[in-house]
Amino acid sequence: MFARFKRWHYSSLRHQILVWLIAIAFIVLSIILLGSLKISRNLVEQNIYAQLEREHVIQSEIVEVYLNRTNSEFTSLANHPILQGGLTKKVNQQNLLFALINNHPLVLQELASIYAYDPEKNLLFSSVEGAPPALEYDALIRLGFQEKTGQAQILMVGGSHILALVQPIFYTGSVKPAGLLLMGLPLEVLISRLFQGRSDANAWSLGNKAGQDIVQNPKQSAEIAEMVGDIERSPLGTDSLLTRLSAKNSPWKVIEGQLRLQSPLDRLQLHLTLRERVNWSDELTAQLFTPYLLILGLTLAVLLALIIFAGRKLAMPLEDLTRLAVSIEQQGDPKLGGENHLRALILRQDEVGRLSTQFARMLQRLQLRHEGLEEQVAQRNRRLEMIFALSPDGFIEVNAQGVIGYLNPACVNLLGLQKDDFTGQTIDFLLAQLKNQLAAEHTSDAVLRRILTPSEQIHLLRLRHPLPRTLTLLCRKGEDGGFVLYVRDITQEAELEQLRSAFMSTAAHELRTPISSIWGYAQLLTKRLKGPNQPTAAMLLEMASVIERQSQNMAELINDLLDLSRLDHQIQQGLDLQTTSLAIYLRAVVSQFSLPDDGRHIVAHIDDHLPEVRLHPESFKRLIVNVLSNALKYSPVGSPIGVNTFSLQEEGQWWVGVSIEDHGKGMGAEHQAHLFERFYRGDAPQNVPGTGLGLAICKEIVEAHQGRITITSQLDVGTTVRLLFPALRKWGSKSDS
């Protein structure tokens, strides 16, 4: 639920404004509600406190007046002449005392009990039946006779508090009391009479100077609990938690004041205390709480409507700008849409107007850039299409639905497809055409699907038709869920790698033979030298000759391998061909092989007016050296070697040629087919040195010059090697004789 509200809240600026304004309104109204309730409560409490204090003053005055009047009347009764006469006369004494005392207002109101005593503390008269309890009153009676003045005490008699007053009775001019008058006034009855008819009678109590309540309604605590219970059981208390808490925790206001009494009552230092529950403010708060809640809800409803309206008015311009931006994003074109509405927003004088102005300017700049970018993208697309069309590598672009979006011409040629336009066709259609042309290991659907799975792995694919080819395929996933297939022809690289592996194997084999011979003869020589029978000089010479001959063979083989490797590297990098005359370099090489003491002589016919050709001088020299070396090695002593130059035309192309002819043993047709294979020596004699790499090097040099090399040979007749190089122009012509 919270996550849903959070998404709703952050989905729109209007929602955020609405939530914030409602929260602010609720907080403000809550503060106003609580503040007004608090102020009302304080005002009610102040008024109640003031009223209670006034009530306490008034009631204190009433109690003071009553007690002081009672004390005065009791003192007047003790000084009454009839009472004095009644004490001295034994005759008709009871009648006199009865007539005087029983007619006293205190006795008539059934409040007080009055007793008369003689000087010997004997009871002479009682306004009620029986005598007062001796235990409680004797001490006060004795004190009255001793002090000879009025005394007052509060006694606990029969579970009730009695205000006891004693007043000595004196004759006129006498010093010794003639008797004593005792009055007992129940304070509970007195307080009940004074507060009769008041609803708060139980809240008043009379206390002594120690601050203890000496007169308290025993039902007061029960009534307090009952009042709290009444509030809890009231309908308002049932519905309002605030009311129940206020009633349970309601404080009691205590107002206490000392009564201003006459002697001897002033010695008692009586206090009148008012304990009143003051939770009326809580009750008032509880009663006002429901109306306040209703007002708060109504106010919030009105504010909610106003806030929704205001939020809509405030957020609508921003929503309009948002809709414009979304429509531009969906169309992918920054052209102004809804210009009239945007113009109205621009005319505003607030932040929305300034934002709309900047938005319009931004759209204009984006439109200009978009138009420029469209032209740049179009030009770039044309360049890329040209690059892909001219690229020797193949590209296939397939979308997420498996439909071919682009396939360049090189890919059609590499895969040997019959149809040029595969755009719009599915990849399955392409695979169906391709399946018949694949090698056996690639014809299963599982293998093809694995190749077409986007990954970083490069797959090899071999074709049988229309030409044997080896291809590499790399499939990468595109951003739209499709993929791009990259196809590259590595047929030549694969063949070169195969040749290199075969060459390295053959080279290792050829090197093993001389090394084994050198090692074997060296071990044999060492063993003979260390043995008891020392080798003869002839034996040492023979072993040294074998070691020397095999070392020379190995050196020649290593040199040929190095030259072949260097030549392969130069050919891969491209030979630096120079336009020159072939005769210049040919004459220089031939002169090096014309030795005066050699029985074999070279007969050279070199034409200095041949057409120019493009040669790499160093490679050309190596080519002539290899051919002449072979001619000299396989020619008998005394036989001539012919070197001739010529030019001819074949297939519309003029060629400049060199022929080198010897009159050696020659070779058969079965050996001529393998002459240009590396390390092939045919039936060459063991005493003729050689590595079998010379003619292979010659062929690579000639082909690097876009030339041709042919060898014709007959057994016991000789061999002729012809080298042809493309002529740049026809300078002169000389037929091969």
Summary of the structure (lengths in Angstrom):
residues: 737
radius of gyration: 70.2
end to end distance: 106.3
largest distance: 211.1
contacts: 2098
relative contact order: 0.05
helix: 54%
strand: 18%
